[in-house]
Amino acid sequence: MKVLHIITRMNTGGPAVFLDHLTSAMNDLDTQSTIAYGYCESNESDFTQTHKLGAQLLEINTLHRSLNPLDDLRSFFSLRRMIKEMKPDLINTHTSKAGVLGRLAAKSVNKNSPVVHTFHGHLIYGYFARYKSSVFTVIEKIMGKYTDVAVAVTSETKRSLTNLGIGKKLLWRVIQIGIPVKTIEFNQGQNGVFNLLWVGRFTDIKDPKYAIEVVKHLSKASPNNFSLTMVGEGELFSKIKTEAKNLPIKFTGWLTAPFENITDFDLLLITSKNEGLPLVMLEAANYGKPTISNNVGGISEFISNNQTGYLTELDPVKMANRIIEIASDRKSLHQVGLNANKLLSEKFSVTKMAENYKDLYMQLVIRK
């Protein structure tokens, strides 16, 4: 089976890592994958330059995140040519702009071509200004006509989108993200400075400023007992770095494999305003380390509070106080990390994810 994945850009982050994991696993299921993608912005790290992917890569030099009617039209025709030449059995689109252009191109070439669109999160809330969110909502309602199946990475993602009227008449599938599960012996953390880790793009939706506020309160309430390492870059990087001056915070920039390079952290910190199912949370669990996060998006579909992680209210002071409580009981912290790792192995493996996608693809191809 030949599958063409179309994504706006392969910047280092959840969707790019997801596609890497999925296409690599699909190779073992007799599926040939190709990824068509655009270029990253100047402040973004290009995942394809730092990782060897298991799929064929086709870059579209006019496809990018910013709105540009001429480039978007060129990208549409580039995708049409690509689809005509490749003749894929199925097309799976990802992210907003590529989702629109890819679905339109696919159905304009062959209206019977099976098209799947994966929603990696709630793309409306937290990502765009209100007027842009309204426009995207209208566009996604229209795009239902060009979509055979919509896939959501969490039940919450599906629920929040359908509540907005998106895909109400569509066939939906919830296929949770999975990652390659490692076999590692986990040791209980040592007493001493409690090390927090934050990994992500320095953008508004990830809210790195919230992490700074948490550390400010930690430093005030319990001086010299906590540290934070922040991995990533983005448009807010310089501003956040300036605001973090004189705080126990280390900035690394992008790292190819952050969880392999930083092994001495005790707790992963997620401060996002909205999330689908964050891969960094699964990666932390892969190393037996739990996550603390505000209860947003689909995070609670992995984190059961105090069992497989920690959920807090939207208040940096309350999050800081909760971290102080967690740090005071390293034995319980270790057990929560083990619980998270067990859940990962049972329900969030890349093998399970790939099998679910393969089953969906086969049903659509046979029906065609």
GINOR-V351260 format. One record per pair of residues at least 24 apart in sequence whose C-alpha atoms are under 8 Angstrom apart, sorted by sequence separation. I is the first residue (numbers start at 1). J is the second residue. D is the distance in Angstrom with one decimal. If there is no record, write none. Layout:
i:j:d
I:J:D
I:J:D
This chain:
i:j:d
34:58:7.3
36:60:6.8
38:62:6.8
39:63:6.5
40:64:6.8
41:65:7.9
89:113:7.4
90:114:5.1
91:115:4.9
92:116:4.6
93:117:4.8
94:118:5.4
95:119:6.9
141:165:6.8
149:173:7.2
151:175:6.6
152:176:7.6
153:177:6.1
224:248:8.0
231:255:6.9
259:283:7.2
266:290:7.9
267:291:5.7
268:292:6.2
269:293:6.2
270:294:7.3
272:296:7.8
275:299:7.0
277:301:8.0
38:63:4.4
39:64:5.6
40:65:7.9
76:101:5.6
80:105:5.2
84:109:7.0
89:114:7.4
90:115:6.1
91:116:6.3
92:117:5.5
93:118:6.3
94:119:6.8
95:120:7.3
141:166:4.8
144:169:7.8
259:284:7.1
267:292:7.1
277:302:7.9
37:63:7.1
38:64:5.2
75:101:7.5
76:102:7.2
79:105:6.2
80:106:6.8
83:109:7.5
90:116:7.8
92:118:7.2
94:120:7.6
140:166:6.1
141:167:6.3
144:170:6.7
10:37:6.6
27:54:7.5
79:106:8.0
96:123:7.7
137:164:7.4
140:167:7.7
231:258:7.3
309:336:6.2
3:31:7.1
5:33:7.3
7:35:7.4
9:37:5.1
10:38:7.3
76:104:7.9
77:105:7.4
80:108:7.8
212:240:7.8
219:247:7.6
259:287:7.8
308:336:5.1
309:337:7.3
1:30:6.8
2:31:6.0
3:32:6.2
4:33:6.0
5:34:6.0
6:35:5.8
7:36:6.4
8:37:5.4
9:38:4.6
10:39:7.3
11:40:5.8
24:53:7.2
72:101:7.8
76:105:6.1
80:109:6.5
137:166:7.0
219:248:8.0
307:336:5.5
308:337:6.6
1:31:4.9
2:32:4.8
3:33:5.0
4:34:4.9
5:35:4.7
6:36:4.8
7:37:5.0
8:38:5.3
9:39:5.4
10:40:6.9
17:47:7.9
24:54:4.8
117:147:6.7
196:226:7.4
198:228:7.3
202:232:6.7
306:336:6.9
308:338:8.0
1:32:6.0
2:33:6.0
3:34:6.4
4:35:6.0
5:36:6.1
6:37:6.0
7:38:7.3
8:39:7.7
9:40:5.8
16:47:6.8
23:54:6.2
24:55:6.8
115:146:7.5
116:147:6.1
119:150:7.3
121:152:7.3
193:224:7.2
194:225:6.1
195:226:5.9
196:227:6.0
197:228:5.6
198:229:6.2
199:230:5.9
200:231:6.4
201:232:5.4
202:233:5.3
203:234:6.0
209:240:6.4
212:243:7.6
216:247:7.1
308:339:5.3
309:340:6.9
2:34:7.9
4:36:7.3
12:44:7.3
23:55:5.9
65:97:7.0
115:147:5.5
116:148:5.9
117:149:6.6
118:150:5.9
119:151:6.0
120:152:6.4
121:153:6.9
193:225:4.7
194:226:4.8
195:227:5.0
196:228:4.6
197:229:5.0
198:230:4.8
199:231:4.7
200:232:5.2
201:233:5.4
202:234:4.4
203:235:6.2
204:236:7.7
208:240:7.1
212:244:6.3
215:247:7.4
307:339:6.7
308:340:4.5
11:44:6.1
12:45:5.5
20:53:5.8
114:147:7.9
115:148:5.4
116:149:5.0
117:150:5.0
118:151:4.6
119:152:5.0
120:153:5.7
121:154:7.9
192:225:7.1
193:226:5.3
194:227:6.4
195:228:5.9
196:229:6.3
197:230:6.1
198:231:6.1
199:232:6.1
200:233:7.5
201:234:5.4
202:235:6.1
203:236:5.8
215:248:7.8
307:340:7.7
11:45:5.5
12:46:5.8
13:47:8.0
20:54:6.8
114:148:6.2
115:149:6.8
116:150:5.8
117:151:6.1
118:152:6.0
119:153:6.7
193:227:6.9
195:229:7.6
197:231:7.8
202:236:5.1
11:46:4.7
12:47:4.7
20:55:7.6
116:151:7.1
118:153:7.6
122:157:5.5
202:237:5.5
308:343:7.8
10:46:6.0
11:47:5.3
121:157:5.8
10:47:5.7
303:340:7.8
10:48:6.7
119:157:7.6
122:160:7.0
107:146:6.5
122:161:6.8
103:143:7.7
302:343:7.9
104:146:6.6
100:143:6.9
103:146:5.9
290:333:7.5
103:147:6.9
289:334:7.5
288:334:7.6
290:336:6.3
289:336:7.9
290:337:4.6
289:337:4.5
288:337:4.6
289:338:7.5
288:338:5.3
290:340:6.4
289:340:7.5
285:337:6.4
288:340:6.8
289:341:7.8
285:338:7.8
288:341:5.4
9:63:7.7
287:341:7.3
8:63:6.5
9:64:6.5
285:340:5.3
286:341:5.6
8:64:6.0
9:65:7.4
285:341:4.8
8:65:6.4
211:269:7.7
286:344:7.1
199:258:7.9
285:344:6.8
211:271:6.3
210:271:6.2
282:344:6.8
208:271:6.7
206:270:7.9
207:271:5.8
208:272:7.8
206:271:6.1
207:272:5.4
206:272:4.0
207:273:6.5
282:348:7.9
205:272:5.8
206:273:6.2
197:265:6.1
205:273:5.5
206:274:7.6
195:264:7.2
196:265:5.7
197:266:7.8
205:274:6.6
195:265:4.8
196:266:6.0
197:267:6.4
198:268:6.1
194:265:7.6
195:266:5.3
196:267:5.1
197:268:4.8
198:269:5.2
199:270:7.9
194:266:6.4
195:267:6.8
196:268:5.8
197:269:5.8
198:270:6.5
196:269:6.4
127:204:7.7
189:266:6.8
126:204:8.0
127:205:5.8
15:94:7.7
126:205:5.7
15:95:8.0
199:280:6.9
4:88:6.1
3:88:5.5
6:91:7.6
2:88:5.0
3:89:6.0
4:90:6.5
5:91:5.9
6:92:6.4
7:93:6.1
8:94:7.4
1:88:7.9
2:89:5.3
3:90:5.1
4:91:4.8
5:92:4.8
6:93:4.7
7:94:4.9
8:95:6.3
1:89:6.2
2:90:6.8
3:91:5.7
4:92:6.2
5:93:5.6
6:94:6.1
7:95:6.0
8:96:7.5
3:92:7.2
5:94:7.4
8:97:6.1
8:98:4.7
7:98:5.1
8:99:7.9
6:98:6.1
7:99:7.1
6:99:7.3
6:102:6.3
217:316:7.8
177:277:7.1
179:279:8.0
217:317:6.3
176:277:7.8
186:287:7.2
177:279:7.7
186:288:6.2
214:316:5.0
218:320:5.7
179:282:7.3
184:287:7.0
213:316:6.1
214:317:6.4
217:320:6.2
218:321:7.6
178:282:8.0
179:283:7.6
182:286:6.2
213:317:7.8
15:120:6.9
181:286:6.3
182:287:7.8
211:316:7.7
214:319:6.8
215:320:7.2
210:316:6.5
214:320:5.3
218:324:7.6
157:276:6.4
154:276:6.5
153:276:6.5
154:277:6.7
153:277:6.6
194:327:6.6
191:330:7.6
157:297:7.0
190:330:7.8
156:297:6.4
157:298:6.7
189:330:6.7
156:298:5.4
188:330:7.4
155:298:7.3
188:331:7.1
154:298:5.7
189:334:7.2
188:334:5.6
126:273:6.2
154:301:7.3
126:274:6.2
125:274:7.1
122:274:7.4
122:275:7.0
121:275:5.9
122:276:6.4
121:276:3.9
120:276:5.9
121:277:7.3
21:178:7.9
120:277:7.8
21:179:6.5
18:177:7.2
21:180:7.4
18:178:7.9
18:179:7.9
181:344:7.5
181:345:6.3
181:349:6.1
178:347:8.0
179:348:6.7
180:349:5.9
181:350:7.6
178:348:4.4
179:349:5.1
180:350:5.2
177:348:6.3
178:349:4.4
179:350:4.3
180:351:7.5
176:348:6.9
177:349:7.8
178:350:4.0
179:351:7.9
177:350:7.3
178:351:7.3
178:352:7.1
122:297:7.3
178:353:5.5
121:297:7.7
177:353:6.2
176:353:6.6
175:353:6.6
175:356:6.8
175:357:7.5
13:200:7.1
13:201:7.4
45:233:7.9
44:233:7.0
43:233:7.1
44:234:6.1
43:234:5.4
43:235:6.4
51:256:7.7
50:256:6.5
45:254:7.2
114:364:6.1
114:365:6.7
114:368:7.0
113:368:7.3
112:368:6.7
18:279:7.9
14:278:6.8
14:279:5.9
90:361:7.2
90:365:6.9
89:365:6.6
25:350:6.9
25:351:6.6
29:355:7.9
22:350:6.9
26:354:5.9
21:350:6.7
25:354:6.1
29:358:7.6
22:353:7.4
22:354:5.9
26:358:7.5
